[in-house]
Amino acid sequence: MAEQIRIAIAGHGNLGRGVEASVAKNPDMRLVGIYTRRSPDQLTPRDSATPVYAMTELVNHTDDIDVLILCGGSKEDLPRQGPELAALFNTVDSFDTHARIPEYFDSVDAPARANKRTALISAGWDPGMFSINRIIGEALLPDGATYTFWGDGLSQGHSDAVRRIPGVAGAVQYTRPIKEAVDRVRNSERPTLTTREKHRRECFVVLEEGANAEAIRQAIVTMPHYFDEYDTTVNFISAEELARDHHAMVHGGFVIRSGNTSPETPQVIEYGLKLNSNPEFTASVLVAYARAVHRLNAMGQHGAITVFDVAPGLLSPKSAEELRREQL
């Protein structure tokens, strides 16, 4: 076997634990470290042999890591960590604030390029796999319209955004596609739908003692890029209810391209996901792209990149010859 790709994790929440599980399923990789802002002795890795370090130790380990997978949140962690760590390592992250991806790309590109690093941003399933299917659908059916529906499921990024509001002790957020809109798209109607007409959002929030419920409700429903364009319901519940009823991390969704190849011939392309663990699947995508980042860096491709810049064959541990024989 060729030398294993040395993977490290920055941040050890649900996504970081998912990366641990995924790396263990890829024989061409090995996990060389987990880096945390907590005290390292408070963290228990899946494999007791995996070393755990303080995040501040990363600067001392630049020669020991082939690809660093960033597992922080998009609202506050990645905008700071992405540019800083792309100057030191090849990186992969799951930055998912769609409206801010262009500026985030630019902030990561400059330090990565200056230091001959390769930094893949915004991987996962959306942005990520759904993004790829959107551009494929548009390319194959240029006379058409693309629709993306998320859910029914729990959104990690939106849940994290709610939890960061002062006065919130715990929270989850569910994205609910609106069935009437989905049915119209599948029937080749090509409707013009507003954001509010495609999805609704539902939050379940545990308040800190003394917190102002109405102020927190308003902070949620008016939050830019997250909730302000949706009909959002906020439910206040107990910590016991949150733990009992909202611990699963199911999610999914679908991308639909509805178009015509001739005036009388409608066509529909649909790509869907049904996920029992949102963070574990997202982590699996990050790990596959870490393989591609390692290869691209060895080829001399530096700077920030996205999933649009990566050939599918680079994601696979198999050779090009094997892929042509087995998959074409």
Secondary structure by P-SEA (a helix, b strand, c coil): ccbbbbbbbccccaaaaaaaaaaaaccccccccccccccccccccccccbbbbcccccccccccccbbbbccccccccccaaaaaaaccccccccccccaaaaaaaaaaaaaaaabbbbbccccccccaaaaaaaaaaaacccbbbbbbccccccaaaaaaaaaccccccbbbbbbccaaaaaaaaacccccccccccbbbbbbbbbcccccaaaaaaaaaaccccccccbbbbbbbcaaaaaccccccccccbbbbbbbccccbbbbbbbbbbcccaaaaaaaaaaaaaaaaaaaaaaccccccccccccccccccccaaaaaaccc
